[in-house]
């Protein structure tokens, strides 16, 4: 099923919290900007430019033990 319009908001629900919903509203401009950022990152990866950025997400990264200079 194709979605033909932008949702009014995107939400995450944290059911154990007093206020479980965390929501954000996005405009078409926000989505266009995000798409441009993703395209730039994709082009960099395709060219082999993939600079390491050590963070808490490293524990789940598939590249950590393969080619990441932060982990040798």
Phi and psi in degrees as a GROMACS rama.xvg file:
@    title "Ramachandran Plot"
@    xaxis  label "Phi"
@    yaxis  label "Psi"
@TYPE xy
-85.8339  135.609  UNK-2
-94.9498  123.987  UNK-3
-106.581  3.63825  UNK-4
-143.629  159.459  UNK-5
-78.0731  132.849  UNK-6
-62.8604  153.15  UNK-7
-64.3962  -34.0458  UNK-8
-158.051  159.262  UNK-9
-113.769  136.207  UNK-10
-131.232  146.668  UNK-11
-114.453  140.292  UNK-12
-115.23  121.214  UNK-13
-106.235  93.844  UNK-14
-67.7267  -16.5514  UNK-15
-90.1183  0.327906  UNK-16
-96.6583  156.282  UNK-17
-64.0942  -40.4608  UNK-18
-114.579  90.7395  UNK-19
-72.6518  -21.9095  UNK-20
-93.4303  128.763  UNK-21
-117.881  117.468  UNK-22
-125.418  154.264  UNK-23
-139.536  139.479  UNK-24
-103.089  135.581  UNK-25
-120.258  140.827  UNK-26
-97.5613  169.74  UNK-27
-61.3591  -35.6009  UNK-28
-62.7282  -41.4155  UNK-29
-60.6215  -45.0291  UNK-30
-66.0292  -40.4297  UNK-31
-62.2667  -42.8975  UNK-32
-62.559  -45.2523  UNK-33
-62.6258  -41.0539  UNK-34
-61.8162  -41.7324  UNK-35
-63.4122  -40.7653  UNK-36
-62.2006  -45.2951  UNK-37
-63.5954  -39.2269  UNK-38
-62.7029  -43.0293  UNK-39
-62.9601  -42.7909  UNK-40
-63.3979  -44.132  UNK-41
-60.2  -44.3208  UNK-42
-62.4728  -40.555  UNK-43
-62.6395  -43.0616  UNK-44
-63.9598  -42.1584  UNK-45
-63.4403  -29.3886  UNK-46
-86.2112  -2.5028  UNK-47
88.0258  7.0732  UNK-48
-93.7574  99.1815  UNK-49
-136.162  73.1116  UNK-50
-65.0853  139.349  UNK-51
-72.3317  143.289  UNK-52
-137.731  90.2995  UNK-53
-64.6461  129.961  UNK-54
-155.525  -175.751  UNK-55
-67.9071  -16.4698  UNK-56
-77.9551  -10.2383  UNK-57
-58.6755  -31.6854  UNK-58
-61.5967  -23.3278  UNK-59
-109.365  5.98978  UNK-60
-81.3057  131.201  UNK-61
-68.3483  -21.6921  UNK-62
-91.8117  -7.90843  UNK-63
-51.9695  -52.3833  UNK-64
-92.0584  -4.591  UNK-65
-92.7111  -52.725  UNK-66
-147.212  8.83498  UNK-67
-74.7296  122.025  UNK-68
-66.3913  -19.5093  UNK-69
-71.4018  -23.4749  UNK-70
-118.778  -1.15855  UNK-71
